[in-house]
Amino acid sequence: MSSISVIIPLYNKAFSIAETLRSVLQQTYTDFEVIIIDDGSTDGGLDIVSQFTDPRIQWVQQPNLGAAAARNTGIEKATGELIAFIDADDYWYPNHLEALYKLQTDFPNCGLYCSRYQTKISKNTLLTPNYSNSISENFRGVLSDYFEASLIHRVSLTSACAIPKKLLKNDFVFNSRVSSGQDLELFTKIGLKYPVALHNEYTVLYHFETPNSLAKTPILEKKLMDFTQFAAAETQNKSLKKFLDLYRLEYALHFKMAGATEKSNLYLHDIATKIPFKTKLLLGTPSFILRFLLTLKQQLKKIGIDFSVYH
């Protein structure tokens, strides 16, 4: 039995899975197992996995049920006390598992252990996420307010966090009925009930520029989480309200861009946080112009220029 189980959902990432898997196998902390869930891939990704002979690797095949169901299958198979996740197109630096293991050792009562990460937005551009001003560059420990810390960039990126297996049961699993934001939903539930610890080392490279990313799926094709499940908690937790309102605003703008004004207004109706002026301007802009601006933003990102319209 290994102390850490690493879960990798695999769906049509033959172009990247070898590099991802090599980054896992080169970890300085070595007491782990790797569980790869082939979620109905059609590009031969599992053939690439089968070329690795490390005995810590095992894989499971299932029909295409989505990333949430794949991760849940991995959780069921896992024997480790700590579950770490990595997407099949992301990359771990060699210190990742060691950093998370030490974080759990030092702060054993947390529900979520997070390392810092870099985001690759273009071939030659890496971005370092900004957390709340209350979090110093050298901070390592239990966050006083997880949701406040995540108002600029989220502390908990799926490929940069680990969760004790004993917590991942009943309502605390990935919601397979949601196609986008399953991690947001689960991590919000955990952050409401348990402390969250953050490491001060950067241990993950998140490939935002990767093709075929679910994050780039049109909003009308996504099944989003139900915000009403947090309604009572939001009345008691101002930071949570601000945090979730950022996602309501993001969804509202994307629905407006898609021409679904009624759905956009439903999300806007529930926002209590002050909406930035530039976002208000965008919400009043015709859909076809918004789509042009999004295309322009994506082209700028390819040359390393990125910005947010939500802050």
C-alpha positions in Angstrom: 0.0 0.0 0.0 1.4 3.4 -1.0 0.9 6.6 1.0 -0.2 8.6 -2.0 -2.4 7.7 -4.9 -2.0 9.7 -8.1 -5.1 9.8 -10.3 -4.9 10.7 -14.0 -8.1 10.9 -16.1 -7.2 10.2 -19.7 -9.3 11.2 -22.6 -7.7 11.8 -26.1 -4.5 13.1 -24.7 -2.1 10.8 -26.5 0.0 13.9 -27.5 0.7 14.8 -23.9 0.3 11.8 -21.6 3.9 10.5 -21.9 5.3 13.8 -20.7 2.8 14.1 -17.9 3.5 10.5 -16.8 7.2 11.0 -16.9 6.8 14.1 -14.6 5.0 11.9 -12.1 7.5 9.2 -12.2 10.5 11.6 -11.6 9.1 12.7 -8.2 11.6 13.0 -5.4 8.9 11.4 -3.1 8.5 7.9 -4.4 6.0 6.1 -2.2 3.0 6.4 -4.5 0.8 4.5 -6.9 -0.4 5.9 -10.3 -4.0 5.1 -11.4 -4.8 6.1 -15.0 -8.5 6.0 -15.9 -8.9 5.7 -19.7 -12.2 7.4 -20.2 -13.1 6.0 -23.6 -10.1 7.5 -25.5 -10.0 7.0 -29.2 -6.5 8.2 -30.0 -4.4 5.4 -28.7 -3.3 7.1 -25.5 -3.5 3.9 -23.5 -1.0 2.3 -25.9 1.5 5.0 -24.9 0.8 4.3 -21.3 1.4 0.6 -21.7 4.9 1.3 -22.9 5.8 2.4 -19.3 7.0 -0.5 -17.2 7.0 1.1 -13.8 5.2 -1.3 -11.4 3.5 1.6 -9.6 1.4 2.3 -12.7 -2.0 0.7 -13.2 -4.9 1.6 -15.5 -8.6 1.1 -15.8 -10.7 1.4 -18.9 -14.3 2.7 -18.9 -16.7 4.2 -21.4 -16.5 8.0 -21.9 -18.3 9.2 -18.8 -16.4 12.5 -18.3 -13.6 13.7 -16.1 -15.6 13.7 -12.9 -16.6 10.0 -13.2 -13.0 9.1 -14.2 -11.6 10.7 -11.1 -14.3 9.0 -8.9 -13.3 5.7 -10.4 -9.7 6.4 -9.5 -10.7 7.3 -6.0 -12.5 4.0 -5.6 -9.4 2.1 -6.8 -6.9 4.1 -4.7 -5.2 2.6 -1.7 -3.3 5.7 -0.5 -4.2 7.9 2.4 -3.7 11.0 0.3 -5.2 11.4 -3.2 -3.3 13.7 -5.6 -4.7 14.6 -9.0 -3.1 15.6 -12.3 -4.7 16.1 -15.7 -3.2 14.2 -18.6 -1.8 17.4 -20.2 -0.3 19.1 -17.1 3.2 18.7 -15.6 4.7 18.3 -12.1 8.1 19.5 -11.1 10.0 16.9 -9.2 9.2 18.4 -5.8 5.4 18.3 -6.1 4.5 15.2 -4.1 7.2 15.8 -1.5 5.8 19.3 -1.0 2.3 18.0 -0.5 3.3 15.1 1.7 5.3 17.5 4.0 2.4 19.9 4.0 0.0 17.1 5.2 2.6 16.0 7.8 2.9 19.5 9.2 -0.9 20.3 9.1 -2.7 17.0 9.4 -6.2 18.2 10.0 -6.8 19.9 6.6 -9.2 18.8 3.9 -7.3 20.3 1.0 -3.5 20.6 0.4 -2.4 22.9 -2.4 0.9 23.8 -4.0 1.5 26.9 -6.0 1.4 26.6 -9.8 2.5 28.3 -13.0 0.2 28.7 -16.0 1.5 28.3 -19.5 -0.6 30.5 -21.8 1.6 30.4 -24.9 4.7 28.7 -26.1 7.0 31.1 -24.4 4.9 32.7 -21.6 4.3 31.5 -18.1 2.1 33.3 -15.7 2.3 33.2 -11.9 -1.2 33.4 -10.3 -1.8 36.2 -7.8 -3.6 35.4 -4.5 -5.2 37.8 -2.1 -2.9 40.5 -0.7 -3.3 38.8 2.6 -1.1 35.9 1.3 2.6 36.7 1.2 4.9 35.2 -1.4 6.6 33.0 1.3 3.4 32.0 3.1 3.2 28.3 3.9 0.5 27.0 6.2 -3.2 27.0 6.9 -5.1 29.8 5.1 -7.2 32.0 7.4 -9.7 32.5 4.6 -9.6 30.1 1.6 -12.2 31.9 -0.4 -10.7 35.4 0.2 -7.3 34.0 -0.9 -8.9 32.7 -4.1 -10.6 36.0 -5.3 -7.9 36.8 -7.9 -6.7 33.3 -8.8 -8.0 30.1 -7.3 -5.7 28.6 -4.7 -6.9 25.1 -5.6 -6.0 24.0 -9.1 -6.9 20.3 -9.6 -3.5 19.3 -10.8 -1.9 21.1 -7.8 -3.8 19.7 -4.9 -4.3 16.6 -2.8 -7.2 15.5 -0.6 -7.2 12.8 2.2 -9.0 9.8 0.9 -11.1 9.5 4.0 -12.9 12.7 3.1 -13.7 11.6 -0.5 -17.0 9.8 0.0 -20.8 10.4 0.0 -21.3 14.1 -1.0 -17.6 14.8 -1.2 -16.8 13.4 -4.6 -16.7 14.9 -8.1 -20.2 15.6 -9.4 -20.5 13.5 -12.6 -23.7 15.4 -13.6 -21.5 18.5 -14.1 -19.3 18.7 -17.1 -17.5 21.9 -16.2 -16.6 23.1 -12.7 -16.8 19.8 -10.9 -13.6 20.7 -9.1 -15.0 24.2 -8.2 -18.0 22.5 -6.6 -16.1 19.9 -4.7 -13.3 22.2 -3.5 -16.0 24.7 -2.3 -17.7 22.1 -0.3 -14.3 21.0 1.3 -13.3 24.7 1.9 -16.5 25.3 3.8 -16.0 22.4 6.2 -12.3 21.9 6.5 -9.1 24.1 6.7 -7.1 24.5 3.5 -3.2 24.5 3.5 -1.0 26.2 0.9 2.6 25.5 0.2 5.1 28.3 -0.7 6.8 26.3 -3.5 5.8 26.3 -7.2 5.5 22.6 -8.2 3.0 22.5 -11.1 2.9 23.6 -14.7 -0.7 24.1 -15.9 -1.0 23.9 -19.7 -3.7 26.4 -20.5 -2.6 26.5 -24.1 -3.3 22.8 -24.7 -5.8 22.0 -27.5 -9.0 20.0 -26.8 -9.3 21.4 -23.4 -12.8 21.1 -21.7 -12.3 24.7 -20.5 -12.7 25.8 -24.1 -16.0 24.1 -24.6 -18.8 26.5 -25.6 -21.0 27.5 -22.6 -24.2 26.2 -24.1 -22.7 22.7 -24.2 -21.6 22.7 -20.6 -23.5 21.3 -17.6 -22.7 23.8 -14.8 -23.0 23.3 -11.1 -26.0 24.4 -9.1 -25.1 27.5 -7.1 -28.2 27.3 -4.9 -26.7 24.5 -2.9 -24.4 27.2 -1.3 -27.1 29.8 -0.8 -27.4 29.4 2.9 -23.6 29.4 3.4 -23.3 32.5 1.3 -25.5 34.5 3.7 -23.1 33.7 6.5 -19.8 33.9 4.6 -19.0 37.1 2.7 -15.8 35.8 1.2 -17.7 32.7 -0.2 -20.3 35.1 -1.7 -17.7 37.2 -3.4 -15.9 34.1 -4.6 -19.0 32.4 -6.1 -20.2 35.7 -7.6 -17.0 35.8 -9.7 -18.1 32.6 -11.3 -21.7 33.7 -11.7 -20.4 36.8 -13.5 -18.1 34.7 -15.7 -21.0 32.4 -16.7 -23.3 35.4 -17.2 -20.9 37.0 -19.6 -20.4 33.8 -21.6 -24.1 33.1 -21.9 -24.5 36.7 -23.1 -21.8 36.1 -25.6 -23.6 33.0 -26.8 -26.8 35.0 -27.3 -28.6 33.3 -24.3 -29.6 36.5 -22.6 -32.2 34.9 -20.4 -29.7 32.5 -18.9 -27.2 35.3 -18.5 -29.7 37.4 -16.5 -30.5 34.5 -14.2 -26.9 34.5 -13.1 -26.7 38.3 -12.9 -29.8 38.3 -10.7 -28.0 36.4 -7.9 -24.9 38.6 -7.9 -24.6 40.8 -4.8 -21.0 41.8 -5.3 -20.2 45.0 -7.1 -19.6 44.3 -10.8 -16.5 46.0 -12.2 -17.2 48.9 -14.6 -15.4 47.2 -17.6 -17.5 44.1 -17.1 -20.7 46.1 -17.0 -19.7 47.6 -20.4 -19.2 44.1 -21.8 -22.6 43.0 -20.5 -24.2 45.8 -22.4 -22.3 45.0 -25.6 -24.0 43.0 -28.5 -23.2 39.3 -28.6 -21.4 39.4 -32.0 -19.0 42.1 -30.7 -18.4 40.0 -27.5 -17.5 37.0 -29.6 -15.0 39.1 -31.7 -13.5 40.5 -28.5 -13.1 37.0 -27.1 -11.3 35.9 -30.3 -9.0 38.9 -30.0 -8.3 38.0 -26.3 -7.4 34.4 -27.3 -5.1 35.7 -30.0 -3.4 38.0 -27.6 -3.0 35.1 -25.1 -1.1 33.1 -27.8 1.6 35.8 -27.9 1.7 36.0 -24.1 -0.7 38.9 -23.3 -3.4 38.0 -20.8 -5.9 40.0 -18.6 -9.1 39.5 -16.7 -12.4 41.4 -17.2 -13.7 40.2 -13.8 -11.5 42.3 -11.4 
